[in-house]
Amino acid sequence: MTVYVSSSHVEPLSNVVEPTLRIRTGISHSVATEGFVCASACLFSEAKRGIGGTGLYSYPGTPFNFHLNLLRPPGQIKEDSRNEVGVDFTFRLTPRELEHLEECRNHNRKHDLILNVETQVTYLHPMSTAYDLTVFDTHIGMGPNPDKRSGFVLFDPRKEGNSGGVSVIALSGGDALFEVVTEVVKTTVTVPSSDWINDFVPAFGLGTFIVFEVPDSTGLAVPQELKERFVRATLAVASMKNDMAQGEWPECIRHSRDVWDLTRREDVLKPYLIGGGLSDAAAMNLLASMKTMFDFSSKFVKAAEVGSGEVNPVLPASKEDAYFVYALATSMVNLLSRKAAKGKS
């Protein structure tokens, strides 16, 4: 069985909602000894990380049929006669997987994208051999090896090239007519940098979204009170993400308050910001901006009194308000966690 993939057969799909990669695979099999059944594929980055899950497959073009030439005696069919089956694999990519592919490209000297494809092909292999009756008549019902005592006679008057239209199929042992064989073929393909930029980036919408990553704050070496605030902030970001998916804009902003609450003990947090590379003034500016965000988000949660005794009503939260707060909150937790992980000044 021969499986091949060329870089010209790797392409983005433009008529789908989620970024999707298609790999067009050609599977070549022997007409005489291999009957193609099905195939599956997995995709790996140059860093050997799995992406896209298991590829969904389809057969482009006209549906195919195949047959194994079991009734032709040896010598009546060329062993190198082959048939080709085209199989398309599609891989849906998450924003994080796309970011990973970009990271791999950045580490590549030519900024090419290297993909490793593992294709699993299943096919039928006959456990039998056909003989003309004139050279097999002493073994009818027994097969070519009398000790095996296997084999049978098949009458097929439409076949040409055998005596009296009778062929004998001798089993190679036991009672199996076929065996199911599975092979895994590994192929490496390269998407040139120019193709990625001109064809893949526009189709995938790269640059139109941002991937937010929040580190695990449970392992931070900070005082217990500060660690608890980090944990609450991380959980708040997870709640905000769910609120965004459900369109709960006011709830999203309300949950952000646990993020801005990290500044309540700035005397404890500030040394970690300085230890993470900020100056004293920059650390104070950052903490002040977080306090401002706490006040800003509170206006969407509860009414506020002004100096004249009047009360400003709760502001209605819209989608853009929630997205703005979510982006800042997630980035802030990411920033503070990484600064704190570098240690106290």
C-alpha positions as semicolon CSV with decimal commas, in nm:
position;residue;x (nm);y (nm);z (nm)
1;M;0,000;0,000;0,000
2;T;0,137;0,342;-0,093
3;V;0,015;0,668;0,061
4;Y;0,144;1,002;-0,057
5;V;0,069;1,366;0,025
6;S;0,222;1,669;-0,148
7;S;0,223;2,030;-0,026
8;S;0,000;2,130;-0,318
9;H;-0,270;1,910;-0,163
10;V;-0,278;2,105;0,165
11;E;-0,524;2,392;0,161
12;P;-0,753;2,600;0,384
13;L;-1,130;2,584;0,349
14;S;-1,292;2,921;0,299
15;N;-1,661;2,823;0,307
16;V;-1,673;2,718;0,674
17;V;-1,730;2,903;1,002
18;E;-1,437;2,754;1,197
19;P;-1,080;2,756;1,059
20;T;-1,043;2,424;0,878
21;L;-0,749;2,263;0,702
22;R;-0,794;2,010;0,421
23;I;-0,536;1,755;0,317
24;R;-0,597;1,570;-0,009
25;T;-0,441;1,226;0,009
26;G;-0,377;0,983;-0,272
27;I;-0,384;0,615;-0,175
28;S;-0,244;0,374;-0,430
29;H;-0,321;0,002;-0,388
30;S;-0,254;-0,319;-0,579
31;V;-0,548;-0,438;-0,788
32;A;-0,436;-0,798;-0,739
33;T;-0,375;-0,815;-0,365
34;E;-0,514;-0,507;-0,186
35;G;-0,878;-0,402;-0,160
36;F;-0,904;-0,054;-0,005
37;V;-1,163;-0,029;0,274
38;C;-1,116;0,298;0,465
39;A;-0,862;0,545;0,601
40;S;-0,816;0,787;0,889
41;A;-0,550;1,046;0,965
42;C;-0,398;1,242;1,252
43;L;-0,210;1,568;1,215
44;F;0,095;1,679;1,413
45;S;0,293;2,002;1,420
46;E;0,670;2,028;1,379
47;A;0,684;2,028;1,761
48;K;0,508;1,687;1,751
49;R;0,190;1,820;1,910
50;G;-0,139;1,677;1,791
51;I;-0,372;1,930;1,626
52;G;-0,717;1,913;1,471
53;G;-0,816;1,583;1,634
54;T;-0,881;1,291;1,400
55;G;-0,942;1,412;1,048
56;L;-1,288;1,369;0,902
57;Y;-1,258;1,194;0,568
58;S;-1,453;1,204;0,243
59;Y;-1,403;1,072;-0,107
60;P;-1,401;1,357;-0,359
61;G;-1,547;1,308;-0,703
62;T;-1,734;1,000;-0,822
63;P;-1,791;0,718;-0,569
64;F;-1,548;0,437;-0,635
65;N;-1,583;0,059;-0,654
66;F;-1,308;-0,197;-0,646
67;H;-1,277;-0,572;-0,692
68;L;-1,006;-0,825;-0,623
69;N;-0,925;-1,057;-0,909
70;L;-0,951;-1,377;-0,707
71;L;-1,049;-1,592;-1,006
72;R;-0,753;-1,514;-1,223
73;P;-0,477;-1,774;-1,194
74;P;-0,119;-1,656;-1,136
75;G;0,037;-1,498;-1,441
76;Q;-0,293;-1,367;-1,579
77;I;-0,277;-1,038;-1,390
78;K;0,014;-0,803;-1,350
79;E;0,123;-0,781;-0,990
80;D;0,217;-0,416;-1,038
81;S;-0,128;-0,317;-1,165
82;R;-0,253;-0,048;-0,926
83;N;-0,557;0,164;-0,856
84;E;-0,565;0,507;-0,691
85;V;-0,822;0,631;-0,440
86;G;-0,846;1,000;-0,347
87;V;-0,932;1,071;0,018
88;D;-0,984;1,418;0,169
89;F;-0,913;1,474;0,539
90;T;-1,040;1,790;0,709
91;F;-0,908;1,918;1,042
92;R;-1,093;2,185;1,238
93;L;-0,843;2,408;1,419
94;T;-0,902;2,595;1,744
95;P;-0,759;2,944;1,802
96;R;-0,503;2,794;2,040
97;E;-0,393;2,542;1,776
98;L;-0,356;2,820;1,520
99;E;-0,145;3,015;1,766
100;H;0,069;2,704;1,817
101;L;0,121;2,670;1,441
102;E;0,231;3,033;1,426
103;E;0,478;2,966;1,708
104;C;0,617;2,670;1,513
105;R;0,655;2,889;1,204
106;N;0,843;3,149;1,407
107;H;1,093;2,882;1,514
108;N;1,138;2,759;1,156
109;R;1,440;2,912;0,979
110;K;1,239;2,987;0,663
111;H;0,913;3,051;0,855
112;D;0,758;2,757;0,670
113;L;0,491;2,541;0,831
114;I;0,590;2,176;0,872
115;L;0,306;1,927;0,918
116;N;0,337;1,558;0,995
117;V;0,050;1,339;0,875
118;E;-0,010;0,989;1,009
119;T;-0,249;0,808;0,777
120;Q;-0,399;0,477;0,885
121;V;-0,515;0,269;0,589
122;T;-0,727;-0,045;0,616
123;Y;-0,753;-0,288;0,326
124;L;-0,846;-0,648;0,247
125;H;-0,576;-0,894;0,150
126;P;-0,683;-1,228;-0,001
127;M;-0,573;-1,541;0,185
128;S;-0,614;-1,751;-0,129
129;T;-0,474;-1,827;-0,472
130;A;-0,663;-1,905;-0,793
131;Y;-0,565;-2,203;-1,009
132;D;-0,689;-2,331;-1,338
133;L;-0,876;-2,658;-1,291
134;T;-0,652;-2,843;-1,539
135;V;-0,349;-2,795;-1,314
136;F;-0,536;-2,835;-0,990
137;D;-0,762;-3,133;-1,041
138;T;-0,575;-3,357;-0,797
139;H;-0,634;-3,117;-0,510
140;I;-1,004;-3,036;-0,547
141;G;-1,149;-2,992;-0,203
142;M;-0,807;-3,013;-0,039
143;G;-0,604;-2,714;-0,161
144;P;-0,246;-2,713;-0,283
145;N;-0,124;-2,844;0,054
146;P;-0,304;-3,170;0,141
147;D;-0,211;-3,129;0,507
148;K;-0,412;-2,806;0,530
149;R;-0,722;-2,970;0,378
150;S;-0,871;-2,639;0,280
151;G;-1,002;-2,500;-0,047
152;F;-1,310;-2,510;-0,267
153;V;-1,421;-2,499;-0,630
154;L;-1,597;-2,198;-0,779
155;F;-1,777;-2,225;-1,117
156;D;-1,772;-1,907;-1,322
157;P;-1,842;-1,969;-1,694
158;R;-1,808;-1,596;-1,774
159;K;-1,439;-1,587;-1,696
160;E;-1,195;-1,607;-1,982
161;G;-0,860;-1,777;-1,983
162;N;-0,939;-2,090;-1,783
163;S;-1,034;-2,441;-1,896
164;G;-1,408;-2,500;-1,919
165;G;-1,482;-2,183;-1,722
166;V;-1,390;-2,345;-1,392
167;S;-1,154;-2,183;-1,142
168;V;-1,028;-2,320;-0,814
169;I;-0,963;-2,092;-0,519
170;A;-0,723;-2,253;-0,275
171;L;-0,711;-2,109;0,076
172;S;-0,364;-2,055;0,218
173;G;-0,456;-2,212;0,548
174;G;-0,748;-2,229;0,788
175;D;-1,087;-2,109;0,669
176;A;-1,010;-1,738;0,606
177;L;-1,076;-1,603;0,260
178;F;-0,947;-1,253;0,344
179;E;-0,742;-1,087;0,611
180;V;-0,795;-0,728;0,720
181;V;-0,468;-0,536;0,718
182;T;-0,406;-0,194;0,874
183;E;-0,097;0,009;0,798
184;V;0,015;0,346;0,934
185;V;0,207;0,566;0,692
186;K;0,385;0,880;0,815
187;T;0,430;1,170;0,575
188;T;0,582;1,516;0,622
189;V;0,456;1,809;0,419
190;T;0,575;2,168;0,401
191;V;0,356;2,474;0,354
192;P;0,588;2,751;0,229
193;S;0,582;3,079;0,420
194;S;0,449;3,267;0,117
195;D;0,155;3,025;0,079
196;W;0,073;3,049;0,449
197;I;0,068;3,430;0,441
198;N;-0,119;3,468;0,111
199;D;-0,365;3,178;0,129
200;F;-0,402;3,044;0,483
201;V;-0,390;3,360;0,696
202;P;-0,687;3,530;0,519
203;A;-0,892;3,208;0,512
204;F;-0,833;3,138;0,883
205;G;-0,895;3,499;0,986
206;L;-0,562;3,522;1,164
207;G;-0,516;3,866;1,315
208;T;-0,890;3,907;1,368
209;F;-0,892;3,738;1,710
210;I;-0,670;3,716;2,017
211;V;-0,595;3,403;2,218
212;F;-0,597;3,470;2,594
213;E;-0,397;3,234;2,812
214;V;-0,433;3,234;3,190
215;P;-0,156;3,054;3,384
216;D;-0,236;2,826;3,676
217;S;-0,205;3,045;3,985
218;T;-0,233;2,765;4,243
219;G;0,143;2,706;4,236
220;L;0,251;3,066;4,291
221;A;0,499;3,116;4,575
222;V;0,319;3,413;4,730
223;P;0,158;3,474;5,069
224;Q;-0,159;3,272;5,127
225;E;-0,390;3,572;5,124
226;L;-0,254;3,687;4,786
227;K;-0,266;3,333;4,648
228;E;-0,635;3,309;4,740
229;R;-0,701;3,634;4,552
230;F;-0,519;3,495;4,248
231;V;-0,728;3,179;4,261
232;R;-1,050;3,381;4,284
233;A;-0,936;3,599;3,994
234;T;-0,861;3,292;3,780
235;L;-1,202;3,142;3,858
236;A;-1,360;3,479;3,778
237;V;-1,201;3,476;3,432
238;A;-1,343;3,126;3,371
239;S;-1,689;3,249;3,476
240;M;-1,654;3,551;3,247
241;K;-1,574;3,321;2,956
242;N;-1,895;3,126;3,018
243;D;-2,091;3,449;3,051
244;M;-1,956;3,565;2,715
245;A;-2,061;3,241;2,547
246;Q;-2,415;3,278;2,684
247;G;-2,445;3,649;2,610
248;E;-2,472;3,740;2,978
249;W;-2,300;4,077;2,949
250;P;-2,391;4,219;3,295
251;E;-2,282;3,896;3,466
252;C;-1,953;3,902;3,279
253;I;-1,872;4,249;3,410
254;R;-1,990;4,160;3,761
255;H;-1,753;3,862;3,774
256;S;-1,461;4,086;3,673
257;R;-1,465;4,255;4,013
258;D;-1,278;3,958;4,164
259;V;-0,995;4,035;3,921
260;W;-0,966;4,402;4,014
261;D;-0,989;4,301;4,379
262;L;-0,629;4,180;4,349
263;T;-0,521;4,539;4,424
264;R;-0,681;4,548;4,767
265;R;-0,343;4,471;4,927
266;E;-0,114;4,667;4,697
267;D;0,157;4,665;4,963
268;V;0,174;4,285;4,921
269;L;0,140;4,277;4,542
270;K;0,370;4,568;4,454
271;P;0,703;4,396;4,547
272;Y;0,620;4,111;4,306
273;L;0,550;4,356;4,024
274;I;0,887;4,522;4,083
275;G;1,053;4,180;4,105
276;G;0,892;4,098;3,771
277;G;1,071;4,389;3,603
278;L;0,852;4,695;3,663
279;S;0,980;5,015;3,816
280;D;0,822;5,154;4,131
281;A;0,634;5,418;3,931
282;A;0,515;5,167;3,670
283;A;0,390;4,931;3,942
284;M;0,195;5,215;4,105
285;N;0,044;5,317;3,769
286;L;-0,067;4,959;3,702
287;L;-0,226;4,921;4,046
288;A;-0,404;5,256;4,005
289;S;-0,546;5,149;3,668
290;M;-0,684;4,832;3,826
291;K;-0,858;5,037;4,096
292;T;-1,010;5,250;3,820
293;M;-1,138;4,936;3,645
294;F;-1,299;4,823;3,970
295;D;-1,487;5,152;3,987
296;F;-1,575;5,130;3,617
297;S;-1,715;4,777;3,640
298;S;-1,910;4,866;3,956
299;K;-2,118;5,115;3,757
300;F;-2,269;4,820;3,567
301;V;-2,345;4,632;3,889
302;K;-2,486;4,875;4,144
303;A;-2,615;5,229;4,163
304;A;-2,373;5,498;4,277
305;E;-2,435;5,812;4,479
306;V;-2,292;6,142;4,361
307;G;-2,198;6,439;4,574
308;S;-2,534;6,614;4,528
309;G;-2,715;6,321;4,682
310;E;-2,843;6,201;4,348
311;V;-2,805;5,838;4,251
312;N;-2,664;5,729;3,916
313;P;-2,855;5,424;3,797
314;V;-2,697;5,094;3,703
315;L;-2,560;5,116;3,349
316;P;-2,692;4,868;3,090
317;A;-2,408;4,639;2,983
318;S;-2,370;4,573;2,611
319;K;-2,160;4,323;2,421
320;E;-1,874;4,563;2,356
321;D;-1,863;4,658;2,726
322;A;-1,832;4,293;2,827
323;Y;-1,567;4,219;2,563
324;F;-1,362;4,518;2,675
325;V;-1,372;4,417;3,041
326;Y;-1,308;4,048;2,963
327;A;-1,003;4,132;2,750
328;L;-0,855;4,355;3,019
329;A;-0,934;4,116;3,304
330;T;-0,783;3,815;3,128
331;S;-0,472;4,008;3,025
332;M;-0,433;4,146;3,376
333;V;-0,449;3,803;3,543
334;N;-0,199;3,674;3,289
335;L;0,035;3,969;3,349
336;L;0,017;3,964;3,730
337;S;0,055;3,584;3,750
338;R;0,368;3,591;3,537
339;K;0,515;3,885;3,729
340;A;0,445;3,716;4,062
341;A;0,600;3,390;3,938
342;K;0,932;3,570;3,883
343;G;0,957;3,642;4,256
344;K;0,954;3,920;4,507
345;S;1,193;4,214;4,473
